[in-house]
Amino acid sequence: MKHASMVANYERRSFPFTEIRAKGGASPSLAGYAAVFDTYSAVLKTGHDTGFRERIAKGAFSAALEKSDVRALWNHDPNFVLGRSKSGTLTVREDENGLYMENTPPDTQWARDLMVTIERGDVDQMSFGFTIRRHEWGKVGGQWVRTLLEVEELYDVSPVTYPAYPDTTVAMRSLLAAKNTADGLEIDEYLALRRRRLRLQLQMP
């Protein structure tokens, strides 16, 4: 089976207000939000213009969570597996705020070291790897915004040293298509235009 980063259309994102924290006790664990709903990402640069921002709609992960065998990784590295939903060492669910995870790390030296860095606050944010099924483009205050409506597959949730945005190629391709059909429209105008086009299509013989 291919690693997630080799899957076509695989993307990684980190949003503001994600968090990871260590929980002590007889069985130490990690818990936090890998994604937060209805918050904007930093500006994602495409290399061609002023870039775009993203946000996640509530419910975007619900379908994916029913079928995905999610891993918890350290810095998205498949050599450092913190847990897995199939084995019961990782729980991932949606709530009102976003994508919440709880993980029981393995009793290994590298995992214990990671717990120390999280307890110290040196590592305190998260990221997630995914492919997308449905999204919408529009403009907010003149800035292009991609809204993630439905995640196709959720591959991993990861505590990260740097909450980076390593690959916007997939999103950029769809942004160029959106610009060709709705350049200059604010997001509400854009969605209204899509609804009008859909109604016209349904009325066609």
Residue pairs with C-beta under 8 A, 6 or more apart in sequence:
3 78
4 10
4 78
4 129
4 155
4 156
5 76
5 129
7 131
7 153
7 155
8 131
9 131
9 132
9 170
10 129
10 130
10 131
10 155
10 167
10 170
11 129
11 130
11 131
11 132
11 167
11 168
11 170
11 171
12 76
12 127
12 128
12 129
12 130
12 164
12 165
12 166
12 167
13 35
13 41
13 54
13 127
13 128
13 130
13 165
14 41
14 125
14 126
14 127
14 128
14 160
14 163
14 164
14 165
15 35
15 36
15 39
15 40
15 41
15 54
15 55
15 56
16 36
16 39
16 40
16 41
16 42
17 33
17 36
17 39
18 32
18 33
18 34
18 35
18 36
18 98
18 125
18 126
18 127
18 163
19 32
19 33
19 124
19 125
19 126
20 30
20 31
20 32
20 118
20 123
20 124
20 125
20 126
20 159
21 30
21 31
21 32
21 118
21 124
22 28
22 29
22 30
22 115
22 118
22 119
23 29
23 30
23 31
27 104
28 104
28 105
28 115
29 102
29 103
29 104
29 105
30 72
30 82
30 101
30 102
30 103
30 105
30 115
30 118
30 159
31 100
31 101
31 102
31 103
32 100
32 101
32 126
33 97
33 98
33 99
33 100
33 101
33 126
34 92
34 98
34 99
34 100
34 101
34 126
34 127
34 128
34 157
34 158
35 56
35 61
35 98
35 99
35 126
35 128
36 56
36 97
36 98
36 99
37 55
37 56
37 57
37 58
37 60
37 96
37 97
37 98
38 55
38 56
38 57
38 58
39 55
39 56
40 53
40 54
40 55
40 145
41 53
41 54
41 55
41 165
42 53
42 165
43 50
43 51
43 52
43 53
43 143
44 51
44 52
44 53
44 54
44 165
44 168
44 171
45 51
45 168
46 52
46 168
46 172
46 175
48 172
50 143
51 144
51 168
52 143
52 144
52 145
52 146
52 168
52 171
52 175
53 140
53 143
53 144
53 145
53 146
54 145
54 146
54 147
54 148
54 171
55 145
55 146
55 147
55 148
56 98
56 147
56 148
57 147
57 148
57 149
58 94
58 96
59 94
59 150
60 148
60 149
60 150
60 151
61 94
61 99
61 151
61 154
62 94
63 133
63 150
63 151
64 130
64 150
64 151
64 152
64 153
64 154
65 92
65 93
65 94
65 154
67 153
68 85
68 153
68 154
68 155
69 84
69 85
69 86
70 84
70 85
70 90
70 92
70 154
70 155
70 156
70 157
71 78
71 81
71 82
71 83
71 84
71 85
71 90
71 155
71 156
71 157
72 81
72 82
72 83
72 84
72 89
72 90
72 101
72 103
72 156
72 157
72 158
73 80
73 81
73 82
73 156
73 157
73 158
74 80
74 82
74 110
74 111
74 114
74 158
74 159
75 158
75 159
75 160
75 161
76 127
76 129
76 156
76 158
76 160
80 110
80 111
81 106
82 89
82 90
82 103
82 105
82 106
82 111
82 114
82 159
83 89
83 90
83 103
83 104
83 105
83 106
84 90
85 91
85 92
89 103
89 104
89 105
89 106
90 101
90 102
90 103
90 104
90 157
91 101
91 102
91 103
92 99
92 100
92 101
92 154
92 157
93 99
93 100
93 101
94 100
99 128
99 154
99 157
101 126
101 157
105 111
105 112
105 114
105 115
114 123
114 159
117 123
118 124
118 159
123 159
123 160
123 161
125 159
125 160
125 163
126 157
126 158
126 159
126 160
126 163
127 157
127 158
127 160
127 163
127 164
128 154
128 155
128 156
128 157
128 158
129 154
129 155
129 156
129 158
130 151
130 152
130 153
130 154
130 155
131 151
131 152
131 153
131 155
132 148
132 150
132 151
132 152
132 170
133 149
133 150
133 151
133 152
134 149
134 150
135 146
135 147
135 148
135 149
135 150
135 174
136 146
136 147
136 149
136 187
136 190
136 191
136 194
137 144
137 145
137 146
137 147
137 174
137 175
137 178
137 182
137 190
138 144
138 145
138 147
138 182
138 185
138 186
138 187
138 188
138 189
138 190
138 191
139 145
139 184
139 185
139 186
139 187
139 190
140 186
140 187
144 175
144 178
144 179
145 187
146 171
146 174
146 175
147 187
178 190
182 189
182 190
182 193
185 193
